[in-house]
Amino acid sequence: MNPNLVKQAGDTVLNPHVLINMVSQRVRQLNSGHGGRCRPLVADHAKDGVADIALREIIEDKMSFEMPEVLALTRPTGKNRRRPQHWTKT
């Protein structure tokens, strides 16, 4: 992989874990060779490897991603909860 392309793609996708997942998924698609999704979306790709092609697609905004919304979870309270019968005092 070309380090300059990695740096440019890192400027586009800020999270390195997401960048790695995007590149690896696209490399798998390009290597599979089935159908239209497996053709490179960038021109001038004759001398590049598949990882460089995937990085160039990310840099040229041919691929994108959406981060899911983070929801704040709340812990349930124990108020008005029924206790098991063997817990009650007699």
Beta strands, then each sheet from edge to edge (+ up, - down):
end
